[in-house]
């Protein structure tokens, strides 16, 4: 058995205070990521979409600093470079063979350089992102309808890409000013996972030491809480449509329901062939073929969602089944289901060592955005092991109640659908 004491998170700081976390694992590749607290959560309404646009421009700037040779260099050394903007952070990652770690470090740390761009270059990228927005069909989905309802009046009701109108107003000066608020030495951090040595960490640190970075107010992963959070009053949003789609969204107090309990509740309900929603909604009754579930989590609050498409004839019956599942989880300790849900966390917990990218993302997000801190995977395993059936029951009581519920619907007869939702969830015993 591999000794877990050999695999733990360590912290190194640059001279300016930039944090560099590393977690060595016995694989044949490394993943180095730069995490930047950014995204819709931190944007003012006039800045919606700026973080995503900044991510695009970082790639352009790195390529410029490399005299247009970025992508050729990546191919030459077998490296992959990627970037993603989330609601609360930007992740820039480079992965490859440890043989070329230093080269990868040189490339990724160029993201710390000031963005230098001409008006023509900015205009070209702006038009490219505008096309991305125009081609995106998200605004017409039930997910967009739910997002607007759940996060109404806050920055999280905005999409990551923003609007064409906002992007039209981005100038070179606005982009530079905005980037300075993001690249703060006390907010950004690096995370390194997989195969590397101490010399690699030292080399990365030496590169970061050379960068001059601004200092901005500390950003915490605290979501803006709408006035109706935890105080929903028959929140039902509906649109007329030929298809029948439903999305249930529950407000969650993530300070009361801790991360391991949240994960196990989610898995009992939604993950695998023994999950309650799969067995009852799909396998047993055939009301749906598939469903989507998600847990949007922040340091203070979160939203647990379930969405599915069903027939108009099965609409009410499917909702009744879902309601009964939630009630059952509130009222019973479900020890057998809990034991099954624990297996990935307590028996298969070392599997993540085999995937440097997955470990990088999970560890960075859990420990450094969600406050679920652990140094070794054995520590993480112990947190899940000690969760009891009563913990799950109490967590379900905290989550699954009508004052936390927002329902979004697409239905050919929205008036009927709204009445049924209110009858099932808001007028009954839920």
C-alpha positions as CSV (number, residue, x, y, z in Angstrom):
1,X,0.0,0.0,0.0
2,X,1.3,3.4,-0.9
3,X,2.1,5.5,2.1
4,X,0.0,8.6,1.9
5,X,2.4,10.6,4.0
6,X,4.5,10.8,0.8
7,X,1.8,12.6,-1.1
8,X,0.7,15.8,0.5
9,X,0.2,19.5,-0.3
10,X,3.1,21.8,0.3
11,X,3.2,25.6,0.0
12,X,5.9,27.8,-1.3
13,X,5.7,31.6,-1.6
14,X,7.3,33.9,-4.1
15,X,9.1,37.0,-2.8
16,X,6.0,39.1,-3.5
17,X,3.7,36.6,-1.7
18,X,2.2,34.7,-4.6
19,X,1.3,31.2,-3.3
20,X,2.5,28.1,-5.1
21,X,0.9,24.9,-3.9
22,X,2.3,21.6,-5.0
23,X,1.1,18.0,-4.6
24,X,3.4,15.3,-6.0
25,X,1.9,12.1,-7.3
26,X,3.4,8.9,-8.9
27,X,2.3,9.5,-12.5
28,X,4.0,10.3,-15.8
29,X,2.8,13.8,-16.4
30,X,2.3,17.1,-14.5
31,X,-0.4,19.7,-14.5
32,X,0.5,23.3,-13.6
33,X,-2.5,25.7,-13.2
34,X,-2.8,29.4,-12.4
35,X,-6.0,30.3,-10.5
36,X,-7.3,33.8,-10.7
37,X,-10.3,34.9,-8.6
38,X,-12.5,36.4,-11.3
39,X,-15.7,35.8,-13.2
40,X,-19.3,37.0,-13.0
41,X,-19.3,36.9,-9.2
42,X,-16.8,39.8,-9.0
43,X,-17.9,41.8,-12.0
44,X,-20.0,44.9,-11.9
45,X,-22.9,45.0,-14.3
46,X,-21.0,47.1,-16.8
47,X,-18.2,44.6,-16.6
48,X,-20.2,41.4,-17.3
49,X,-18.1,39.2,-19.6
50,X,-14.8,41.1,-19.0
51,X,-13.2,38.1,-17.1
52,X,-14.0,35.8,-20.0
53,X,-12.6,38.3,-22.5
54,X,-9.5,38.8,-20.4
55,X,-8.9,35.0,-20.5
56,X,-9.0,35.2,-24.3
57,X,-6.6,38.1,-24.4
58,X,-4.1,36.4,-22.1
59,X,-3.6,33.8,-24.8
60,X,-3.1,36.5,-27.4
61,X,-0.7,38.3,-25.1
62,X,1.4,35.1,-24.4
63,X,1.6,34.4,-28.1
64,X,2.7,38.0,-28.8
65,X,5.4,37.7,-26.1
66,X,6.6,34.5,-27.8
67,X,6.8,36.2,-31.2
68,X,3.8,34.3,-32.4
69,X,5.4,30.9,-31.7
70,X,3.2,29.8,-28.7
71,X,1.3,27.0,-30.5
72,X,4.4,25.8,-32.3
73,X,6.3,25.6,-29.1
74,X,3.5,23.7,-27.4
75,X,3.5,21.1,-30.2
76,X,7.3,21.0,-30.1
77,X,7.4,20.0,-26.5
78,X,4.1,18.0,-26.4
79,X,2.4,20.5,-24.0
80,X,-1.3,21.4,-23.8
81,X,-2.4,24.8,-22.7
82,X,-6.0,25.5,-21.8
83,X,-8.1,28.2,-20.1
84,X,-11.6,28.3,-18.6
85,X,-13.6,31.0,-17.0
86,X,-16.0,29.9,-14.2
87,X,-18.4,32.0,-12.1
88,X,-15.7,32.6,-9.4
89,X,-12.3,32.0,-11.0
90,X,-10.3,31.6,-14.2
91,X,-8.1,28.5,-14.5
92,X,-5.2,28.6,-16.9
93,X,-3.5,25.2,-17.1
94,X,-0.5,23.6,-18.9
95,X,0.2,19.9,-18.9
96,X,2.9,17.6,-20.2
97,X,5.9,15.5,-19.5
98,X,8.0,16.4,-16.5
99,X,11.0,16.5,-18.9
100,X,9.6,19.8,-20.2
101,X,8.3,21.3,-17.0
102,X,10.6,24.3,-17.0
103,X,9.5,25.2,-20.5
104,X,5.9,24.9,-19.5
105,X,6.6,27.2,-16.5
106,X,8.2,29.8,-18.7
107,X,5.1,29.8,-20.9
108,X,2.4,29.9,-18.2
109,X,4.2,32.6,-16.1
110,X,3.9,34.8,-19.2
111,X,0.2,35.1,-18.2
112,X,1.4,37.4,-15.4
113,X,2.8,40.0,-17.8
114,X,0.9,43.1,-18.5
115,X,-1.4,42.8,-21.5
116,X,-0.2,44.9,-24.4
117,X,-2.6,45.0,-27.3
118,X,-3.4,47.4,-30.2
119,X,-6.8,48.7,-30.9
120,X,-6.9,46.5,-34.0
121,X,-6.0,43.4,-32.1
122,X,-8.6,44.1,-29.4
123,X,-11.2,44.7,-32.0
124,X,-10.5,41.5,-33.7
125,X,-10.7,39.4,-30.6
126,X,-13.8,41.3,-29.5
127,X,-15.6,40.4,-32.7
128,X,-14.6,36.7,-32.2
129,X,-16.1,36.6,-28.7
130,X,-19.2,38.4,-30.0
131,X,-19.7,35.6,-32.4
132,X,-19.3,33.1,-29.6
133,X,-22.1,34.9,-27.7
134,X,-24.3,35.0,-30.8
135,X,-23.8,31.3,-31.5
136,X,-24.5,30.3,-27.9
137,X,-28.1,29.0,-27.4
138,X,-27.9,29.1,-23.6
139,X,-30.2,32.1,-23.2
140,X,-33.1,30.1,-24.5
141,X,-32.6,27.1,-22.2
142,X,-34.3,26.2,-19.0
143,X,-30.8,26.6,-17.3
144,X,-30.8,30.3,-18.2
145,X,-34.4,30.7,-17.0
146,X,-33.4,29.1,-13.6
147,X,-30.2,31.1,-13.3
148,X,-32.0,34.4,-13.6
149,X,-34.6,33.3,-11.1
150,X,-32.3,31.9,-8.5
151,X,-29.7,34.6,-8.6
152,X,-32.1,37.5,-9.4
153,X,-30.6,40.9,-8.9
154,X,-27.0,39.7,-8.3
155,X,-23.9,39.4,-10.5
156,X,-24.4,35.6,-10.7
157,X,-27.5,36.1,-12.7
158,X,-25.2,37.1,-15.6
159,X,-23.6,34.7,-18.0
160,X,-19.9,34.1,-18.1
161,X,-19.6,35.5,-21.6
162,X,-21.5,38.6,-20.9
163,X,-23.4,40.5,-23.6
164,X,-22.5,41.8,-27.1
165,X,-23.3,45.3,-25.8
166,X,-20.9,45.1,-22.9
167,X,-18.1,43.8,-25.1
168,X,-18.6,46.6,-27.5
169,X,-17.6,49.0,-24.8
170,X,-14.3,47.3,-23.9
171,X,-11.3,49.6,-24.7
172,X,-7.6,49.0,-24.4
173,X,-7.5,51.2,-21.2
174,X,-10.5,49.5,-19.7
175,X,-9.0,46.0,-20.3
176,X,-5.7,47.1,-18.7
177,X,-7.4,48.6,-15.7
178,X,-9.6,45.5,-15.3
179,X,-6.6,43.1,-15.6
180,X,-4.8,44.9,-12.8
181,X,-7.6,44.2,-10.4
182,X,-7.4,40.5,-11.3
183,X,-3.7,39.8,-11.3
184,X,-3.2,40.7,-7.6
185,X,-0.3,38.9,-5.9
186,X,-2.4,38.2,-2.8
187,X,-5.3,36.7,-4.8
188,X,-3.8,34.6,-7.6
189,X,-2.1,31.2,-6.9
190,X,-0.4,28.4,-8.7
191,X,-1.2,24.7,-8.2
192,X,1.2,22.0,-9.3
193,X,0.2,18.3,-9.4
194,X,1.7,15.1,-10.8
195,X,5.3,14.3,-11.6
196,X,7.9,17.0,-10.7
197,X,10.8,17.5,-8.4
198,X,11.8,20.2,-5.9
199,X,14.1,21.8,-8.5
200,X,11.0,22.3,-10.7
201,X,9.2,24.1,-7.9
202,X,12.3,26.3,-7.3
203,X,12.5,27.2,-11.0
204,X,8.8,28.1,-11.1
205,X,9.2,30.2,-7.9
206,X,12.2,32.0,-9.4
207,X,10.1,33.0,-12.5
208,X,7.3,34.3,-10.4
209,X,9.8,36.2,-8.2
210,X,10.7,38.3,-11.3
211,X,7.2,39.5,-11.9
212,X,5.9,42.8,-10.7
213,X,2.3,42.3,-9.6
214,X,-0.2,44.7,-8.1
215,X,-1.8,44.4,-4.7
216,X,-5.6,44.5,-4.5
217,X,-8.2,43.9,-1.7
218,X,-8.4,40.2,-0.8
219,X,-11.1,38.3,-2.7
220,X,-13.1,35.7,-0.9
221,X,-15.3,33.2,-2.6
222,X,-18.5,34.7,-1.1
223,X,-21.5,34.6,-3.4
224,X,-23.9,37.6,-3.4
225,X,-27.0,36.4,-1.6
226,X,-30.3,37.6,-3.2
227,X,-33.0,38.8,-0.7
228,X,-35.2,35.8,-1.4
229,X,-32.5,33.2,-0.7
230,X,-33.9,30.8,1.9
231,X,-37.1,32.7,1.8
232,X,-38.7,31.6,-1.4
233,X,-42.4,32.1,-1.7
234,X,-43.8,29.7,-4.4
235,X,-41.0,30.7,-6.8
236,X,-42.1,29.2,-10.1
237,X,-40.9,30.6,-13.5
238,X,-42.5,29.2,-16.6
239,X,-42.2,29.6,-20.4
240,X,-44.4,28.2,-23.1
241,X,-42.8,25.5,-25.2
242,X,-43.6,22.4,-27.1
243,X,-41.3,20.3,-24.9
244,X,-41.8,19.7,-21.2
245,X,-38.8,20.5,-19.1
246,X,-38.4,21.0,-15.4
247,X,-35.5,22.4,-13.3
248,X,-35.6,22.3,-9.5
249,X,-33.1,24.5,-7.6
250,X,-32.6,24.4,-3.9
251,X,-30.7,27.1,-1.9
252,X,-28.0,25.6,0.3
253,X,-26.3,27.1,3.3
254,X,-22.8,25.7,2.7
255,X,-21.7,26.8,6.2
256,X,-24.3,24.6,7.8
257,X,-24.1,21.6,5.4
258,X,-20.4,20.8,5.1
259,X,-18.7,19.7,2.0
260,X,-18.5,15.9,2.7
261,X,-22.2,15.8,3.7
262,X,-23.2,17.8,0.6
263,X,-21.2,15.4,-1.7
264,X,-22.8,12.3,-0.2
265,X,-26.3,13.7,-0.4
266,X,-25.7,14.5,-4.0
267,X,-24.3,11.1,-4.8
268,X,-27.1,9.3,-3.0
269,X,-29.6,11.2,-5.1
270,X,-27.9,11.4,-8.5
271,X,-24.7,9.4,-9.0
272,X,-24.6,5.8,-10.3
273,X,-27.0,3.0,-11.0
274,X,-28.2,2.8,-7.4
275,X,-28.9,6.5,-7.0
276,X,-32.5,7.3,-5.9
277,X,-33.4,9.6,-8.7
278,X,-32.1,7.2,-11.4
279,X,-33.9,4.2,-9.8
280,X,-37.3,5.9,-9.2
281,X,-37.5,8.4,-12.0
282,X,-35.9,6.5,-14.8
283,X,-35.4,2.8,-14.1
284,X,-38.6,2.0,-12.2
285,X,-41.2,4.4,-13.7
286,X,-39.6,5.4,-17.0
287,X,-40.7,9.0,-16.6
288,X,-37.3,10.2,-17.9
289,X,-34.5,8.7,-19.9
290,X,-31.8,10.9,-18.4
291,X,-31.5,13.9,-16.1
292,X,-28.9,16.6,-15.2
293,X,-27.9,17.4,-11.7
294,X,-25.4,20.0,-10.4
295,X,-24.1,21.5,-7.2
296,X,-23.0,25.1,-7.6
297,X,-21.0,25.8,-4.5
298,X,-19.4,28.8,-2.9
299,X,-17.9,29.5,0.5
300,X,-21.2,30.8,2.0
301,X,-24.0,29.4,-0.1
302,X,-24.7,27.1,-3.0
303,X,-27.5,25.8,-5.2
304,X,-28.4,22.1,-5.8
305,X,-30.2,21.5,-9.0
306,X,-32.1,18.7,-10.8
307,X,-33.4,19.1,-14.3
308,X,-35.1,16.7,-16.7
309,X,-37.4,16.4,-19.7
310,X,-40.5,14.3,-19.5
311,X,-43.8,13.9,-21.4
312,X,-46.7,16.2,-20.6
313,X,-48.7,13.1,-19.4
314,X,-46.0,12.2,-16.9
315,X,-45.2,15.8,-15.8
316,X,-47.1,15.7,-12.5
317,X,-46.3,12.1,-11.7
318,X,-42.5,12.8,-12.2
319,X,-42.7,15.7,-9.8
320,X,-44.5,13.6,-7.2
321,X,-41.8,11.0,-7.4
322,X,-39.1,13.6,-7.0
323,X,-40.8,15.1,-4.0
324,X,-41.2,11.7,-2.3
325,X,-37.4,11.1,-2.8
326,X,-36.5,14.3,-1.1
327,X,-38.9,13.7,1.7
328,X,-37.5,10.2,2.2
329,X,-34.0,11.5,2.5
330,X,-35.2,14.0,5.1
331,X,-36.9,11.4,7.2
332,X,-34.7,8.3,7.0
333,X,-31.1,7.8,7.7
334,X,-30.5,5.7,4.6
335,X,-27.4,3.8,6.0
336,X,-27.3,1.3,3.1
337,X,-27.4,4.0,0.4
338,X,-24.8,6.1,2.4
339,X,-22.5,3.1,2.5
340,X,-22.7,2.8,-1.3
341,X,-22.2,6.5,-1.8
342,X,-19.1,6.5,0.4
343,X,-17.1,4.0,-1.7
344,X,-15.5,6.5,-4.1
345,X,-14.4,8.6,-1.2
346,X,-13.3,5.9,1.3
347,X,-12.2,2.9,-0.8
348,X,-11.4,4.4,-4.2
349,X,-10.0,7.7,-2.9
350,X,-6.5,7.0,-4.3
351,X,-7.8,6.8,-7.9
352,X,-7.4,10.6,-8.2
353,X,-3.7,10.2,-7.9
354,X,-3.7,8.8,-11.4
355,X,-5.1,12.0,-12.9
356,X,-2.9,15.0,-12.4
357,X,-5.5,17.4,-14.0
358,X,-8.4,16.2,-11.9
359,X,-6.4,16.3,-8.7
360,X,-5.2,19.8,-9.5
361,X,-8.7,21.1,-10.0
362,X,-10.4,19.3,-7.1
363,X,-7.7,20.1,-4.6
364,X,-7.4,23.8,-5.6
365,X,-11.2,24.3,-5.6
366,X,-12.0,22.4,-2.5
367,X,-9.2,23.7,-0.3
368,X,-8.6,27.2,-1.6
369,X,-12.0,28.3,-2.8
370,X,-14.5,26.2,-0.7
371,X,-12.5,26.1,2.5
372,X,-12.5,22.3,2.7
373,X,-8.9,22.1,3.6
374,X,-6.8,18.9,3.8
375,X,-3.2,18.3,3.3
376,X,-3.3,14.6,2.3
377,X,-5.8,12.4,0.6
378,X,-6.0,10.3,3.7
379,X,-7.2,13.3,5.6
380,X,-9.9,13.8,3.0
381,X,-10.9,10.1,3.2
382,X,-11.4,10.4,6.9
383,X,-13.8,13.4,6.6
384,X,-16.1,11.3,4.4
385,X,-15.7,8.1,6.5
386,X,-17.1,9.8,9.6
387,X,-20.3,11.1,8.0
388,X,-23.3,9.3,9.5
389,X,-26.8,8.6,8.3
390,X,-28.0,11.2,10.7
391,X,-25.7,13.7,9.2
392,X,-27.2,13.1,5.8
393,X,-30.7,13.2,7.2
394,X,-30.1,16.5,9.0
395,X,-28.4,17.9,5.9
396,X,-31.4,16.9,3.7
397,X,-33.7,18.7,6.2
398,X,-31.7,21.8,5.8
399,X,-31.7,21.7,2.0
400,X,-35.0,20.2,0.9
401,X,-37.7,22.5,2.0
402,X,-40.0,24.8,0.1
403,X,-38.6,28.0,1.3
404,X,-35.3,27.0,-0.5
405,X,-37.0,25.9,-3.7
406,X,-37.1,27.7,-7.1
407,X,-38.8,25.8,-10.0
408,X,-38.4,26.6,-13.6
409,X,-40.6,25.0,-16.3
410,X,-41.0,24.8,-20.0
411,X,-44.5,23.5,-20.9
412,X,-47.1,23.8,-23.6
413,X,-49.6,24.9,-20.9
414,X,-47.5,26.9,-18.4
415,X,-50.6,27.9,-16.4
416,X,-51.4,24.3,-15.7
417,X,-47.8,23.5,-15.0
418,X,-47.5,26.3,-12.4
419,X,-50.6,25.1,-10.7
420,X,-49.3,21.6,-10.5
421,X,-45.9,22.6,-9.1
422,X,-47.6,24.7,-6.4
423,X,-50.0,21.9,-5.6
424,X,-47.2,19.3,-5.3
425,X,-44.4,21.3,-3.6
426,X,-45.9,24.4,-2.0
427,X,-49.5,23.5,-1.0
428,X,-48.8,19.9,0.2
429,X,-46.6,18.3,2.9
430,X,-43.3,19.4,1.4
